[in-house]
Structure formats: structure tokens, C-alpha cells
């Protein structure tokens, strides 16, 4: 009797655990934004270059903050200044992407038709 109870409990917990993973996979897919009609925008070479330059500038500033935090005596005003610079760069990049998206929505590209 005890063996049947233990086996039944194990089977029930295994099934519950397996069902939990299925839901988790769906939730993770939903959180990533995939499957919601989002598509990648195609950027022109100039836009790609600008985005790349902005990303590199942000990475450099983040590295600068890390270096400042490694000092024995941390100058918090410098850290704050660099963090503000990062925020400004990120805001510029976000605004530029909004402009590109807005332009793309106003002038949609035709979809290629198959034969």
C-alpha cells in the first residue's frame, strides 16, 4: 500500500513538473516579444553605422564607470557625470530609433510576393 502511494505521488509530481515547464516555455516566449507580430527593422547602412557608433560610445562610458569604481577613493561626482552622459547617449539612440520606426510606419515597404 505504501509503495503504491509513493509511486502515485512520484507520478503525480512528475506530471505536474512537466506541465510547469510547458507553461514556462510559453511565458518566456511571450516575454521576449516573439510571436506577437514584431519584426526586425531593416536599417540602411548609414543607420547601422550610427547605431553601431552610439552603442560603442555607450560601452566606452560604461567601461569608464567601471574604472572609476575600481579606484581606492571613488569620485562620485565623476561617476554621476559619466552616468548622465550614458543616459544622454541612450536617449539619443532611442529617439533615433523612434524616428526610424515612425518613418517606416509612414512609408511601409512592399512585401515580396512568391511565384
C-alpha positions as CSV (number, residue, x, y, z in Angstrom):
1,X,0.0,0.0,0.0
2,X,2.8,2.4,0.9
3,X,4.6,1.6,-2.3
4,X,1.6,2.4,-4.4
5,X,1.1,5.7,-2.5
6,X,4.8,6.6,-3.1
7,X,4.7,5.6,-6.8
8,X,1.4,7.6,-7.2
9,X,2.9,10.6,-5.6
10,X,6.0,10.5,-7.8
11,X,4.0,10.1,-10.9
12,X,1.7,13.0,-9.9
13,X,4.7,15.2,-9.1
14,X,6.5,14.3,-12.3
15,X,3.4,15.2,-14.4
16,X,2.9,18.5,-12.5
17,X,6.6,19.3,-13.0
18,X,6.4,18.6,-16.8
19,X,3.3,20.7,-17.2
20,X,5.0,23.6,-15.4
21,X,7.8,23.6,-17.9
22,X,5.4,23.8,-20.8
23,X,3.8,26.9,-19.4
24,X,7.1,28.4,-18.6
25,X,8.3,28.0,-22.2
26,X,5.1,29.8,-23.4
27,X,5.6,32.5,-20.8
28,X,9.3,33.0,-21.8
29,X,8.3,33.2,-25.5
30,X,5.7,35.8,-24.6
31,X,8.1,37.9,-22.6
32,X,10.6,38.0,-25.4
33,X,8.1,39.6,-27.7
34,X,8.5,36.9,-30.3
35,X,5.3,35.7,-31.9
36,X,3.5,38.9,-31.3
37,X,3.8,40.3,-34.8
38,X,7.1,42.1,-34.1
39,X,9.5,42.0,-37.0
40,X,13.1,43.2,-37.3
41,X,13.5,46.6,-39.0
42,X,15.9,46.8,-41.9
43,X,18.3,49.6,-41.3
44,X,20.2,51.4,-44.0
45,X,24.0,51.2,-43.9
46,X,24.1,54.8,-42.6
47,X,21.6,54.0,-39.8
48,X,23.5,50.8,-38.9
49,X,26.7,52.8,-38.7
50,X,25.1,55.4,-36.5
51,X,23.6,52.8,-34.2
52,X,26.9,51.0,-34.0
53,X,28.8,54.2,-33.2
54,X,26.3,55.0,-30.5
55,X,26.5,51.5,-29.0
56,X,30.3,51.7,-28.9
57,X,30.2,55.1,-27.2
58,X,27.8,53.8,-24.6
59,X,30.0,50.8,-23.9
60,X,33.1,53.1,-23.6
61,X,31.2,55.2,-21.0
62,X,30.2,52.1,-19.1
63,X,33.8,50.9,-19.0
64,X,34.8,54.4,-17.8
65,X,32.3,54.0,-14.9
66,X,33.8,50.6,-14.0
67,X,37.3,52.1,-14.0
68,X,36.1,54.9,-11.7
69,X,34.6,52.4,-9.3
70,X,37.8,50.4,-9.1
71,X,39.7,53.4,-7.6
72,X,40.5,53.3,-3.9
73,X,38.7,56.6,-3.3
74,X,35.7,56.8,-5.6
75,X,34.9,60.3,-7.0
76,X,31.1,60.1,-7.1
77,X,30.7,63.3,-8.9
78,X,32.7,61.9,-11.9
79,X,30.6,58.7,-11.7
80,X,27.4,60.7,-11.8
81,X,28.6,62.8,-14.7
82,X,29.6,59.7,-16.7
83,X,26.2,58.1,-15.9
84,X,24.4,61.2,-17.1
85,X,26.5,61.0,-20.3
86,X,25.4,57.4,-20.7
87,X,21.7,58.4,-20.2
88,X,22.0,61.1,-22.8
89,X,23.6,58.7,-25.4
90,X,20.9,56.1,-24.7
91,X,18.1,58.7,-25.0
92,X,19.6,59.9,-28.3
93,X,19.8,56.4,-29.6
94,X,16.2,55.6,-28.5
95,X,14.9,58.8,-30.2
96,X,16.7,58.0,-33.4
97,X,15.1,54.5,-33.4
98,X,11.7,56.1,-32.8
99,X,12.3,58.4,-35.8
100,X,13.3,55.4,-38.0
101,X,10.2,53.4,-36.8
102,X,7.9,56.3,-37.4
103,X,9.3,56.8,-40.9
104,X,9.0,53.1,-41.6
105,X,5.4,53.1,-40.5
106,X,4.5,56.1,-42.6
107,X,6.3,54.6,-45.7
108,X,5.8,50.8,-45.5
109,X,8.0,48.7,-47.8
110,X,6.1,46.4,-50.2
111,X,6.2,42.7,-49.2
112,X,7.9,40.4,-51.8
113,X,5.4,38.1,-53.4
114,X,6.2,34.5,-54.2
115,X,5.7,32.9,-57.6
